[in-house]
Amino acid sequence: MAGKKKPLVVITRKLPDPVETRMRELFDARLNVEDRPMTQPELVAAVKEADVLVPTVTDRIDAALIAQAGENLKLIANFGNGVDKIDVAAAAKKGITVTNTPNVLTEDTADMTMALMLAVPRRLAEGANVLTGDKKWAGWSPTWMLGRRIWGKRLGIVGMGRIGTAVARRAKAFGLSIHYHNRHRVLPAVEDELEATYWESLDQMLARMDIISVNCPSTPATFHLLSARRLALMQPSAYIVNTARGDIIDEESLVKLVQDGKIAGAGLDVYEHEPALNPKLLKLAAKGKVVLLPHMGSATLEGRIDMGEKVIINIRAFFDGHRPPDRVLPLRA
């Protein structure tokens, strides 16, 4: 882009310092120093004047907002892999390219999934709270704070993409038996490596697993994929972990099933209406029935910097006249 006018890049949230510094060097970058979510009027103003909008997973870039975009807006370079809050089809109709940042958060998210998989059955949050609570710890006892072993249990992975596969590798090392449901069966070599069992029927898999891990993307087809009916198929001794997207699970039904003892517990990093949190989930957490995290599955400095570098590469490629490597195409009806 040497000798050319630098594109105006509006970034909706604060990014790691190395990313922002590089963006200032390369572009006419408008940063969000306060790191508060942009209001709707601010988003409208941004799309009216920007050449590039860099939103995050919390920004809703819907058709109504895109319709108000100015003629200069040619690229929406999402800081994140998921584009479920961006109307990619509406952007395409207006001649706006959408990109994302895939394949940089796989290992971080898989690590957090495994952490929750351990935390819920082994009652880690409850145990930690004993030492920081008001009451003095009385010491070890043979029958106190008993959890459930995960070694030898059956893990059912919903969505065997990159993250699901990375979770499977970790879980196999912990002695779990790997099962999965996916739109398409994975390569035989991957199945052989993981000694994984494929279930064409999600219902049948859910009814037979000790732990369920949700690792599929959020799309119209996966909204409430784990519905009240499907959640009810799970065994009363089973646990569910979700580090994907909150709306894949019917959250209200999950709460009721855990309350009634029909599901043993849950480990959640994402929520159906986040950042709003269901008060019933908080009550279950206080009782040790669920472990709740504030959407931090991919929150590593290394991961965020990698995401920022992908955003920069996509912007540079676009304005150098090349196809951005991480272009997102509209879903076909």
C-alpha positions in Angstrom: 0.0 0.0 0.0 3.0 2.2 -0.3 2.2 5.6 -1.8 -1.5 5.0 -1.4 -3.9 6.8 0.9 -4.2 4.7 4.1 -7.6 3.2 4.6 -9.7 4.4 7.5 -10.0 1.4 9.8 -12.5 1.6 12.7 -11.9 -0.9 15.5 -14.9 -1.5 17.8 -13.0 -2.7 20.9 -9.5 -2.3 22.4 -7.1 -4.9 21.0 -3.7 -6.0 22.4 -1.1 -3.2 22.3 1.2 -4.9 19.6 -1.9 -5.3 17.3 -3.0 -1.7 17.8 0.5 -0.4 17.2 0.9 -2.3 14.0 -2.5 -1.1 12.8 -1.5 2.5 13.5 1.6 2.0 11.4 -0.2 0.5 8.5 -3.6 2.2 8.4 -5.5 5.3 9.5 -6.6 3.3 12.5 -9.3 4.6 14.8 -8.9 2.8 18.2 -11.4 2.3 21.0 -9.2 3.3 23.9 -12.0 3.1 26.5 -12.7 -0.5 25.5 -16.5 -0.2 25.9 -18.9 -1.7 23.4 -20.0 0.8 20.8 -23.6 2.0 20.9 -25.8 1.6 17.9 -25.5 5.2 16.9 -21.7 4.9 17.1 -21.7 1.8 14.9 -23.9 3.6 12.4 -21.4 6.5 12.3 -18.5 4.0 12.0 -20.0 2.2 8.9 -20.9 5.5 7.3 -17.3 6.8 7.2 -15.0 3.8 7.5 -13.2 2.0 4.7 -12.8 -1.0 7.0 -14.8 -2.0 10.1 -13.1 -4.4 12.6 -15.9 -5.7 14.8 -15.7 -8.4 17.5 -17.9 -11.3 18.4 -20.0 -9.1 20.6 -21.0 -6.6 17.9 -24.2 -7.2 15.9 -23.6 -6.2 12.3 -27.0 -6.9 10.9 -28.7 -6.1 7.6 -30.2 -2.8 9.0 -26.7 -1.6 10.0 -25.1 -2.7 6.8 -27.9 -0.9 4.8 -26.6 2.4 6.4 -23.0 1.8 5.4 -21.3 4.5 3.3 -19.9 3.9 -0.1 -16.3 3.7 1.3 -17.0 0.6 3.4 -15.7 -2.3 1.4 -14.4 -4.7 4.1 -15.7 -6.0 7.4 -12.6 -7.7 9.0 -14.0 -9.6 12.0 -11.7 -10.0 15.0 -12.9 -13.5 15.7 -13.8 -16.7 14.0 -17.5 -16.7 14.5 -19.5 -14.5 12.1 -23.0 -15.5 13.4 -23.6 -11.8 14.4 -22.7 -10.5 10.9 -25.2 -10.7 8.1 -22.7 -11.9 5.5 -25.4 -12.1 2.8 -26.5 -8.5 3.3 -22.8 -7.4 3.2 -22.3 -9.3 -0.1 -25.3 -7.7 -1.7 -23.9 -4.3 -0.8 -20.5 -5.3 -2.2 -18.8 -5.6 1.2 -16.3 -8.4 1.8 -16.3 -10.1 5.1 -13.3 -11.9 6.7 -12.7 -13.7 9.9 -9.7 -15.1 11.9 -10.0 -19.0 11.7 -7.6 -21.6 13.0 -5.8 -19.5 15.7 -7.8 -20.3 18.8 -8.1 -24.1 18.4 -5.7 -25.1 21.0 -6.7 -22.4 23.5 -10.3 -23.3 23.3 -9.6 -27.0 23.5 -7.5 -26.4 26.6 -10.4 -24.6 28.3 -12.9 -27.3 27.3 -10.7 -29.9 28.9 -10.4 -27.7 32.0 -14.2 -27.5 32.4 -14.4 -31.3 31.7 -12.2 -31.8 34.7 -13.6 -29.0 36.8 -17.3 -30.1 36.9 -17.0 -33.8 37.8 -14.1 -33.2 40.2 -15.8 -30.2 41.9 -12.8 -27.9 41.5 -14.7 -24.6 41.9 -16.4 -25.9 45.1 -13.1 -27.0 46.5 -11.4 -23.7 45.8 -14.3 -21.9 47.4 -13.9 -23.9 50.6 -10.5 -22.3 51.2 -11.5 -18.8 50.4 -14.9 -18.8 52.1 -16.0 -17.6 55.5 -15.7 -21.0 57.2 -12.4 -22.6 58.2 -11.4 -25.7 56.4 -11.7 -28.7 58.8 -9.2 -30.8 56.9 -9.2 -33.9 54.8 -11.8 -36.6 55.2 -12.3 -39.9 53.3 -15.9 -39.2 52.2 -15.7 -35.4 51.9 -15.9 -33.5 48.5 -16.2 -36.7 46.5 -16.4 -36.1 42.7 -16.5 -38.4 39.8 -13.6 -40.0 37.9 -13.3 -39.1 34.2 -10.8 -41.8 33.3 -12.6 -44.6 31.4 -15.7 -42.5 30.8 -17.3 -42.0 27.4 -17.0 -38.5 25.8 -19.5 -37.4 23.1 -18.2 -34.5 21.0 -20.9 -32.5 19.2 -19.0 -31.0 16.2 -15.7 -32.7 15.2 -14.0 -29.8 13.5 -10.6 -28.5 14.4 -11.6 -27.7 18.0 -13.6 -30.9 18.5 -10.6 -32.9 17.2 -8.2 -31.0 19.5 -10.5 -31.7 22.4 -10.6 -35.4 21.5 -6.8 -35.6 21.4 -6.6 -34.2 24.9 -9.4 -36.3 26.2 -7.9 -39.5 24.9 -4.7 -38.7 26.8 -6.9 -38.5 29.9 -8.2 -42.0 29.3 -11.7 -41.1 27.9 -13.3 -43.1 25.2 -14.0 -40.8 22.2 -17.3 -40.6 20.4 -18.6 -37.9 18.1 -21.4 -36.6 16.0 -20.7 -34.4 13.0 -22.3 -33.4 9.7 -19.7 -35.5 8.0 -17.6 -38.3 9.2 -13.9 -37.4 9.7 -11.1 -39.1 7.8 -10.4 -42.7 8.7 -6.9 -41.8 9.7 -8.3 -39.3 12.3 -10.7 -41.9 13.6 -8.0 -44.5 13.9 -5.6 -42.1 15.7 -8.3 -41.2 18.2 -10.0 -44.6 18.3 -13.2 -42.6 17.8 -16.7 -43.9 17.3 -18.9 -42.0 14.8 -22.6 -41.6 15.6 -24.8 -40.6 12.7 -27.7 -40.1 15.2 -27.1 -37.3 17.7 -30.0 -38.6 19.8 -28.5 -42.0 20.1 -25.1 -40.6 21.1 -26.5 -38.3 23.8 -28.3 -41.2 25.5 -25.1 -43.2 26.0 -22.4 -40.7 27.0 -20.9 -39.7 30.4 -19.8 -36.3 29.2 -21.0 -34.2 26.3 -18.7 -31.5 24.8 -20.3 -28.9 22.5 -17.8 -27.7 19.8 -19.9 -26.9 16.7 -20.4 -23.4 15.2 -23.5 -21.3 15.8 -25.6 -21.3 12.7 -29.4 -21.2 12.0 -29.2 -25.0 11.8 -27.5 -25.4 15.2 -29.8 -23.0 17.1 -31.0 -25.1 20.1 -29.5 -28.1 18.5 -29.4 -29.4 22.1 -33.1 -28.9 22.6 -35.2 -29.8 25.7 -36.1 -33.1 24.0 -32.4 -33.9 23.3 -31.1 -32.8 26.7 -33.7 -35.1 28.3 -32.0 -38.0 26.5 -28.9 -37.6 28.6 -28.2 -39.9 31.6 -28.7 -38.5 35.1 -25.0 -39.1 35.8 -23.9 -37.2 32.7 -22.2 -33.8 32.4 -22.3 -31.3 29.6 -19.6 -28.7 28.7 -20.0 -25.8 26.2 -17.2 -23.6 25.0 -18.8 -23.0 21.5 -21.8 -20.7 21.5 -24.6 -20.3 24.1 -27.6 -20.5 21.7 -26.6 -24.1 20.7 -28.1 -25.3 24.0 -31.7 -24.5 25.2 -30.4 -22.9 28.3 -33.6 -22.8 30.2 -34.2 -26.5 29.7 -30.7 -27.3 30.7 -31.2 -25.3 34.0 -34.4 -27.3 34.8 -32.8 -30.7 34.1 -29.8 -29.9 36.3 -32.2 -28.5 39.0 -34.2 -31.7 38.9 -31.2 -34.0 39.0 -31.7 -35.3 35.5 -28.3 -34.1 34.4 -25.4 -34.2 36.9 -23.9 -30.8 36.0 -22.6 -28.4 33.4 -19.5 -26.4 32.6 -20.3 -23.3 30.6 -18.1 -20.6 29.1 -20.8 -19.2 26.8 -24.5 -18.3 27.4 -27.6 -17.9 25.3 -28.2 -14.2 26.2 -24.7 -13.1 27.2 -23.6 -10.9 28.7 -26.9 -11.3 30.5 -26.7 -14.4 32.7 -29.6 -16.5 33.8 -30.0 -16.0 37.6 -31.0 -19.7 37.9 -27.5 -20.6 36.6 -25.9 -18.5 39.3 -28.0 -20.3 42.0 -26.8 -23.7 40.5 -23.2 -22.5 40.6 -23.6 -21.5 44.3 -24.8 -25.1 44.9 -21.8 -26.6 43.0 -24.0 -28.0 40.2 -22.4 -26.0 37.4 -19.1 -24.2 36.8 -19.5 -20.9 35.0 -16.8 -18.9 33.2 -17.1 -15.4 31.6 -16.5 -16.4 27.9 -12.7 -16.8 28.4 -12.1 -20.0 26.4 -9.9 -18.3 23.9 -8.5 -15.7 26.2 -4.7 -16.0 25.8 -2.4 -13.1 24.9 -0.9 -15.3 22.2 -4.2 -16.1 20.7 -5.4 -12.5 20.6 -2.2 -11.3 19.0 -2.6 -14.1 16.4 -6.1 -13.0 15.7 -5.0 -9.4 15.2 -2.3 -10.5 12.8 -4.9 -12.3 10.7 -7.1 -9.2 10.6 -4.1 -7.1 9.4 -3.2 -9.7 6.7 -6.8 -9.7 5.5 -6.9 -5.9 5.3 -3.6 -5.6 3.5 -4.4 -8.3 1.0 -7.7 -6.6 0.2 -6.3 -3.2 -0.4 -3.4 -4.6 -2.3 -6.0 -6.0 -4.8 -5.8 -9.6 -3.7 -8.4 -12.0 -2.4 -8.2 -12.0 1.5 -7.1 -15.4 2.7 -9.9 -15.6 5.3 -12.9 -14.4 3.2 -16.3 -15.6 4.4 -18.8 -16.4 1.8 -22.6 -16.2 2.3 -24.3 -19.5 3.2 -26.2 -21.0 0.4 -29.9 -21.5 1.0 
